[in-house]
Amino acid sequence: MARSIDQQIATAQAKLARLKERQKASETRRKIIVGSVVISNALKEPEKARALAVLLRRVVTREVDQKELVGLMAELDEAAGKASGADRS
């Protein structure tokens, strides 16, 4: 029995939704991997730690996101040799 056009559209839309979910999951995994590599390397090299801290302070503007990064910012400051928290640009 042939499927109606509406059934074919519904099937195509469901497939598109699944593909979009896979794409989003893939993008999220990529961000996690890159973030992990960047953070891990920054914590090992003071200049990179300093640069990442400056970048994050400049671009992370939402209060909820800033709160999430408090611990990381402290680690970056320490790795950059600014454990006292001074020179927060």
C-alpha positions as CSV (number, residue, x, y, z in Angstrom):
1,M,0.0,0.0,0.0
2,A,1.4,3.4,-1.0
3,R,2.0,5.9,1.7
4,S,0.2,9.2,1.4
5,I,2.1,12.4,0.8
6,D,1.3,13.5,4.4
7,Q,2.9,10.2,5.7
8,Q,6.0,10.8,3.5
9,I,6.3,14.4,4.8
10,A,6.0,13.2,8.4
11,T,8.7,10.5,7.8
12,A,11.0,13.1,6.2
13,Q,10.4,15.6,9.0
14,A,11.2,12.9,11.6
15,K,14.4,12.0,9.8
16,L,15.4,15.6,9.6
17,A,14.7,16.0,13.4
18,R,16.9,13.0,14.1
19,L,19.7,14.4,11.9
20,K,19.5,17.8,13.6
21,E,19.8,16.1,17.0
22,R,22.9,14.1,15.9
23,Q,24.4,17.3,14.5
24,K,23.8,19.2,17.8
25,A,25.3,16.3,19.8
26,S,28.3,16.2,17.5
27,E,28.8,20.0,17.9
28,T,28.5,19.7,21.7
29,R,31.1,16.8,21.8
30,R,33.4,18.9,19.7
31,K,33.1,21.9,22.0
32,I,33.8,19.7,25.1
33,I,36.9,18.2,23.4
34,V,38.3,21.6,22.3
35,G,37.5,23.2,25.7
36,S,39.2,20.4,27.5
37,V,42.3,20.7,25.4
38,V,42.4,24.5,25.8
39,I,41.9,24.4,29.5
40,S,44.4,21.7,30.1
41,N,47.1,23.4,28.1
42,A,46.4,26.8,29.6
43,L,46.8,25.4,33.1
44,K,50.2,24.2,32.2
45,E,51.5,27.4,30.6
46,P,51.3,30.8,32.4
47,E,51.0,32.9,29.3
48,K,48.2,30.7,27.9
49,A,46.4,30.8,31.3
50,R,46.7,34.5,31.4
51,A,45.3,34.9,27.8
52,L,42.4,32.5,28.4
53,A,41.5,34.3,31.6
54,V,41.5,37.7,29.9
55,L,39.4,36.3,27.0
56,L,36.9,34.7,29.3
57,R,36.6,37.9,31.4
58,R,36.0,39.9,28.3
59,V,33.5,37.7,26.5
60,V,31.6,35.8,29.3
61,T,29.1,38.5,30.3
62,R,26.1,36.6,31.6
63,E,26.1,36.4,35.4
64,V,25.0,32.8,35.5
65,D,27.9,31.8,33.2
66,Q,30.4,33.9,35.2
67,K,29.4,32.1,38.4
68,E,29.9,28.7,36.6
69,L,33.5,29.8,35.8
70,V,34.6,31.1,39.2
71,G,36.6,28.0,40.0
72,L,38.2,27.8,36.6
73,M,39.1,31.5,36.7
74,A,40.9,31.0,40.1
75,E,42.8,28.1,38.6
76,L,43.8,30.1,35.6
77,D,44.9,33.1,37.7
78,E,47.0,30.7,39.8
79,A,48.5,29.1,36.8
80,A,49.2,32.6,35.4
81,G,51.0,33.6,38.6
82,K,48.2,35.8,39.8
83,A,46.8,33.8,42.7
84,S,46.2,37.0,44.6
85,G,43.5,38.0,42.1
86,A,45.2,41.3,41.3
87,D,45.4,42.7,37.8
88,R,42.0,41.5,36.8
89,S,41.6,43.1,33.3
